[in-house]
Amino acid sequence: MATPSLAERVLSGDVRSAARLMRDLDDRLPEAETTLRAIFPSTGRAYVIGLTGAPGAGKSSLTDKLIAHYRAAGKTVGIVAIDPTSPFTGGAILGDRIRMQDHATDPGVFIRSLGTRGHLGGLSRSTADVVQVMDAMGKDIVIVETVGVGQDEVEVAELVHTAVVVTVPGLGDDVQAIKAGILEIADVFAVNKADRDGADRTARDLQTMLEVRHTVGPVSSAGGGTWHAPGDGLAHPVEDLAWDPPIVQTVAVTGQGIAELAAAIESHRAHLQKSGAIHRREVARARAGFLMLLRERLLSGALEQLEEETGRLDEVAGRIARREADPYALADDLAARLRSR
Amino acid sequence: MATPSLAERVLSGDVRSAARLMRDLDDRLPEAETTLRAIFPSTGRAYVIGLTGAPGAGKSSLTDKLIAHYRAAGKTVGIVAIDPTSPFTGGAILGDRIRMQDHATDPGVFIRSLGTRGHLGGLSRSTADVVQVMDAMGKDIVIVETVGVGQDEVEVAELVHTAVVVTVPGLGDDVQAIKAGILEIADVFAVNKADRDGADRTARDLQTMLEVRHTVGPVSSAGGGTWHAPGDGLAHPVEDLAWDPPIVQTVAVTGQGIAELAAAIESHRAHLQKSGAIHRREVARARAGFLMLLRERLLSGALEQLEEETGRLDEVAGRIARREADPYALADDLAARLRSR
């Protein structure tokens, strides 16, 4: 009997094989891409939940408690923990992950941390790959946990079915801005550390903002043209005004509100399925993943060509820095060849 | 006498013309690109300072006080305030900007806020453009203020000469991770709100982390290949271990420590010039800007071609979502044409 391929072993749920595939993807080995292609037709089964919010909001603890909740319900869980704060160490900082050690020996739980090490396709591309692998492994639920409030989160939100935005009472002035900006991404709000002063007020503020949104509707993006790229700010392009994002108060460290949070997520899932919006969201997920892939392929191809024809990128950059070369002309020239065929 | 062109008016420092160019860039008008090209040879004079840190760290107040400092020294200042938290409103939230109203009537100060509205090239590309325009206007100093701690900040850090990382005492557990991750980006640290408990400890923690870094050195990115793209996590690729990032305690609201912060920035600038590292950093800036440009050009070109040949992106995404089309094959095919010429 032939030895099963890496793809077959991943599809059977083998943890070591999945971990190896993820490492190979990190190292951008060509075989890893081949395996990713082989598993692709078997993906699209996992339910993907995003968990995002500012640093210090307690997302890791919430994730920890959600894992326990889903495990108790007999579901297998994959976690993608993104730590974009470590560009140079080539990996995520493990401190927070220690909290998840309860699950370290549970074969129904697979945890993968991502840093922002040098990938042409960016962090969101790597996240999309890891979600695919966990999906192929047969995980029922995949939770994508992100730190920060930037464009990465908007991109990552395009990859999930239900986006949970985590906030806490009283983080300061800027938090108002975050809440306002992140409104359109959120399918569910968690006000964590709800045992602190101001939790009710934070929840009320969110509610008010959601009501304003209902009245005026989202402001459409101007000047965007036909195409939307990942990170173009149009997360969940199929806006679903029939859904009122619930606001759940939680205290992750004690487990308070976790069942309610899981119920709110489940309620959103049921809404997507009942309204048919799940199909539009699947298309949006596919679109975002495809654009991330395309962006990476194009850039790496163009840079190879540039190296062959024009010289090393650093030499080109040196000429640009001395204002001897025109970056616009160079970029136009490289891009025009694609268009002219 | 011929009417001066928009480029000429921007180069003469005309505020209305610069504001119009920025709006045209936002709207991606082709003329705006032409103007950007025309001003390009006259750029490269401004000194660009990045100011980044978590929400609530008081970056806007610090920026405000730095403006006053530089104005008092007779320097003109441009500010690019990036608010990536507002993907849908198509612009930045203005709350924080109100604090800067002292400077609203000062012709030596030009403030521009950026949201994350739908740009193929992403937020960092828009930032690069605005920095170029302010540079062309003749601003002596350009300050780029970013909210958040994600990949955007790593990209934006590649565009600046001196990166100031702002932190505050006691923001919670996750802050440790941020500090550790952002170490390699920072040329100067500001511990703001230093009148709060724990400021000395935060400064000491930072110092300890910097010392560890000196001992073990940065961990290089594995598997990256030859090329680095914007956002590949290799901000300031020319790492400068001859520079010890100073740590300055500030209280932005009272102005305490602002002169020291400005002195630390000036000291880094002098170091770059004395050591010759300024040239390497200029090359790194040019490289990052060029790659952002190329990424945008390639993606928009490829998507036009896809639309012509394969059908609308949403239809393609629908086929991918139903697993009828292979996104890897589609992306490879589009990218291969560029390479095969």
Contacts between the chains, C-beta under 8 A, distances in Angstrom:
chain1	res1	chain2	res2	distance
A	26	B	222	7.6
A	26	B	223	6.5
A	27	B	222	6.6
A	27	B	223	3.7
A	28	B	223	5.5
A	28	B	225	7.1
A	33	B	328	6.7
A	36	B	328	6.9
A	37	B	326	6.6
A	37	B	328	4.8
A	37	B	329	7.7
A	40	B	323	7.1
A	40	B	326	6.6
A	40	B	327	7.4
A	40	B	328	7.1
A	41	B	323	5.1
A	43	B	323	7.8
A	44	B	321	7.3
A	44	B	323	6.4
A	54	B	54	7.1
A	54	B	55	5.4
A	54	B	56	7.9
A	55	B	54	5.4
A	55	B	149	6.5
A	55	B	171	6.8
A	55	B	172	7.0
A	55	B	174	3.8
A	55	B	175	6.1
A	55	B	177	7.5
A	55	B	178	5.7
A	56	B	54	7.9
A	56	B	171	5.3
A	56	B	172	3.2
A	56	B	173	6.7
A	56	B	174	4.8
A	56	B	175	6.4
A	57	B	174	7.8
A	83	B	177	6.5
A	83	B	181	7.0
A	84	B	149	6.9
A	84	B	150	4.5
A	84	B	151	5.1
A	84	B	154	7.6
A	84	B	181	7.5
A	85	B	149	5.3
A	85	B	177	5.4
A	85	B	178	4.8
A	85	B	180	7.2
A	85	B	181	3.0
A	85	B	182	6.2
A	86	B	177	7.5
A	86	B	180	6.7
A	86	B	181	3.8
A	87	B	154	5.1
A	87	B	181	6.5
A	87	B	184	6.3
A	87	B	185	7.0
A	87	B	233	3.8
A	87	B	234	7.2
A	87	B	235	6.2
A	88	B	181	7.9
A	88	B	183	7.5
A	88	B	184	4.2
A	88	B	218	4.9
A	88	B	219	6.2
A	88	B	221	7.5
A	88	B	233	7.0
A	89	B	180	7.7
A	89	B	181	7.5
A	89	B	219	5.1
A	90	B	219	5.4
A	90	B	220	7.6
A	90	B	221	5.6
A	90	B	222	5.7
A	93	B	177	4.7
A	93	B	180	5.8
A	93	B	181	6.8
A	95	B	173	7.6
A	95	B	176	6.7
A	95	B	177	6.3
A	96	B	173	7.2
A	96	B	174	7.2
A	96	B	177	6.9
A	115	B	233	7.3
A	116	B	151	5.6
A	116	B	154	6.5
A	116	B	231	7.6
A	116	B	232	8.0
A	116	B	233	4.2
A	117	B	221	4.9
A	117	B	222	6.8
A	117	B	223	7.9
A	117	B	224	7.4
A	117	B	232	7.9
A	117	B	233	5.3
A	118	B	221	3.9
A	118	B	223	7.5
A	118	B	224	3.6
A	118	B	228	6.0
A	118	B	232	4.1
A	118	B	233	5.3
A	118	B	234	5.7
A	119	B	224	7.9
A	119	B	232	6.2
A	119	B	233	7.7
A	120	B	227	7.1
A	120	B	229	4.7
A	120	B	232	6.5
A	122	B	151	6.4
A	122	B	229	7.9
A	122	B	231	5.1
A	122	B	232	7.9
A	123	B	150	7.9
A	123	B	151	5.2
A	123	B	231	7.6
A	147	B	149	6.7
A	147	B	150	7.6
A	147	B	174	6.4
A	147	B	177	7.4
A	147	B	178	7.8
A	148	B	148	5.1
A	148	B	149	4.9
A	148	B	150	4.0
A	149	B	55	6.4
A	149	B	84	7.0
A	149	B	85	5.3
A	149	B	147	6.8
A	149	B	148	4.9
A	149	B	150	7.5
A	150	B	84	4.6
A	150	B	85	8.0
A	150	B	123	8.0
A	150	B	147	7.5
A	150	B	148	3.9
A	150	B	149	7.4
A	150	B	150	3.5
A	150	B	151	6.9
A	150	B	152	4.4
A	150	B	153	7.0
A	151	B	84	5.1
A	151	B	116	5.6
A	151	B	122	6.5
A	151	B	123	5.3
A	151	B	150	6.9
A	151	B	151	7.3
A	151	B	152	4.9
A	152	B	150	4.3
A	152	B	151	4.9
A	152	B	152	6.9
A	153	B	150	6.9
A	154	B	84	7.6
A	154	B	87	5.1
A	154	B	116	6.7
A	171	B	55	6.9
A	171	B	56	5.3
A	172	B	55	7.1
A	172	B	56	3.3
A	173	B	56	6.7
A	173	B	95	7.5
A	173	B	96	7.3
A	174	B	55	3.8
A	174	B	56	4.8
A	174	B	57	7.9
A	174	B	96	7.3
A	174	B	147	6.5
A	175	B	55	6.2
A	175	B	56	6.5
A	176	B	95	6.9
A	177	B	55	7.5
A	177	B	83	6.7
A	177	B	85	5.4
A	177	B	86	7.4
A	177	B	93	4.7
A	177	B	95	6.3
A	177	B	96	7.1
A	177	B	147	7.5
A	178	B	55	5.7
A	178	B	85	4.8
A	178	B	147	7.9
A	180	B	85	7.3
A	180	B	86	6.7
A	180	B	89	7.7
A	180	B	93	6.0
A	181	B	83	7.2
A	181	B	84	7.6
A	181	B	85	3.1
A	181	B	86	3.9
A	181	B	87	6.5
A	181	B	88	7.8
A	181	B	89	7.5
A	181	B	93	6.9
A	182	B	85	6.3
A	183	B	88	7.6
A	184	B	87	6.3
A	184	B	88	4.3
A	185	B	87	7.0
A	218	B	88	4.9
A	219	B	88	6.1
A	219	B	89	5.1
A	219	B	90	5.5
A	220	B	90	7.6
A	221	B	88	7.4
A	221	B	90	5.5
A	221	B	117	5.0
A	221	B	118	4.0
A	222	B	26	7.8
A	222	B	27	6.8
A	222	B	90	5.6
A	222	B	117	6.6
A	223	B	26	6.5
A	223	B	27	4.0
A	223	B	28	5.6
A	223	B	117	7.7
A	223	B	118	7.5
A	224	B	117	7.4
A	224	B	118	3.6
A	224	B	119	7.9
A	225	B	28	7.2
A	226	B	307	7.2
A	227	B	120	7.1
A	227	B	300	7.1
A	227	B	303	4.5
A	227	B	307	7.6
A	227	B	313	6.1
A	228	B	118	6.1
A	228	B	313	7.9
A	229	B	120	4.7
A	229	B	122	7.9
A	229	B	299	5.7
A	229	B	303	7.6
A	231	B	116	7.7
A	231	B	122	5.2
A	231	B	123	7.7
A	232	B	118	4.1
A	232	B	119	6.3
A	232	B	120	6.6
A	232	B	122	7.9
A	233	B	87	3.8
A	233	B	88	6.9
A	233	B	115	7.5
A	233	B	116	4.3
A	233	B	117	5.5
A	233	B	118	5.2
A	233	B	119	7.9
A	234	B	87	7.3
A	234	B	118	5.9
A	235	B	87	6.3
A	279	B	321	7.6
A	282	B	321	4.2
A	283	B	314	6.4
A	283	B	317	4.8
A	283	B	318	5.0
A	283	B	321	4.8
A	284	B	317	7.3
A	285	B	321	7.0
A	286	B	317	4.4
A	286	B	318	7.4
A	286	B	320	3.9
A	286	B	321	3.9
A	286	B	327	7.2
A	287	B	313	6.2
A	287	B	314	6.8
A	287	B	316	7.8
A	287	B	317	3.5
A	287	B	320	7.6
A	289	B	320	7.6
A	289	B	327	6.4
A	290	B	316	7.0
A	290	B	317	6.2
A	290	B	320	5.8
A	290	B	327	4.4
A	290	B	330	6.9
A	290	B	331	6.7
A	291	B	299	7.5
A	291	B	313	7.9
A	293	B	327	5.7
A	293	B	328	6.8
A	293	B	331	4.5
A	294	B	299	6.9
A	294	B	302	6.0
A	294	B	303	7.9
A	294	B	330	7.8
A	294	B	331	4.5
A	294	B	334	6.4
A	294	B	335	7.2
A	295	B	295	6.5
A	295	B	298	7.8
A	295	B	299	5.5
A	296	B	331	8.0
A	297	B	331	4.7
A	297	B	332	6.4
A	297	B	334	7.2
A	297	B	335	3.6
A	298	B	295	7.8
A	298	B	298	4.1
A	298	B	299	6.3
A	298	B	302	5.5
A	298	B	334	7.2
A	298	B	335	5.2
A	298	B	338	6.7
A	299	B	229	5.6
A	299	B	291	7.5
A	299	B	294	6.9
A	299	B	295	5.5
A	299	B	298	6.3
A	300	B	227	7.1
A	300	B	335	7.7
A	301	B	335	4.5
A	301	B	336	7.3
A	301	B	338	4.7
A	301	B	339	4.5
A	302	B	294	6.0
A	302	B	298	5.6
A	302	B	338	5.9
A	303	B	227	4.5
A	303	B	229	7.7
A	303	B	294	7.9
A	304	B	339	6.4
A	305	B	338	6.5
A	305	B	339	6.2
A	305	B	341	7.7
A	307	B	226	7.2
A	307	B	227	7.7
A	313	B	226	7.9
A	313	B	227	6.1
A	313	B	287	6.2
A	313	B	291	8.0
A	314	B	283	6.4
A	314	B	287	6.7
A	316	B	287	7.8
A	316	B	290	7.0
A	317	B	283	4.8
A	317	B	284	7.3
A	317	B	286	4.4
A	317	B	287	3.5
A	317	B	290	6.2
A	318	B	283	4.9
A	318	B	286	7.4
A	320	B	286	3.9
A	320	B	287	7.6
A	320	B	289	7.6
A	320	B	290	5.8
A	321	B	44	7.3
A	321	B	279	7.6
A	321	B	282	4.2
A	321	B	283	4.8
A	321	B	285	7.0
A	321	B	286	3.9
A	323	B	40	7.1
A	323	B	41	5.0
A	323	B	43	7.7
A	323	B	44	6.3
A	326	B	37	6.6
A	326	B	40	6.6
A	327	B	40	7.4
A	327	B	286	7.2
A	327	B	289	6.4
A	327	B	290	4.4
A	327	B	293	5.7
A	328	B	33	6.7
A	328	B	36	6.9
A	328	B	37	4.8
A	328	B	40	7.1
A	328	B	293	6.8
A	329	B	37	7.7
A	330	B	290	6.9
A	330	B	294	7.8
A	331	B	290	6.7
A	331	B	293	4.4
A	331	B	294	4.5
A	331	B	296	8.0
A	331	B	297	4.7
A	332	B	297	6.4
A	334	B	294	6.4
A	334	B	297	7.2
A	334	B	298	7.2
A	334	B	338	7.7
A	335	B	294	7.2
A	335	B	297	3.6
A	335	B	298	5.2
A	335	B	300	7.7
A	335	B	301	4.5
A	336	B	301	7.4
A	337	B	338	6.2
A	337	B	341	5.3
A	338	B	298	6.8
A	338	B	301	4.7
A	338	B	302	5.9
A	338	B	305	6.4
A	338	B	334	7.7
A	338	B	337	6.2
A	338	B	338	4.8
A	339	B	301	4.5
A	339	B	304	6.3
A	339	B	305	6.2
A	341	B	305	7.6
A	341	B	337	5.4
A	341	B	341	7.7
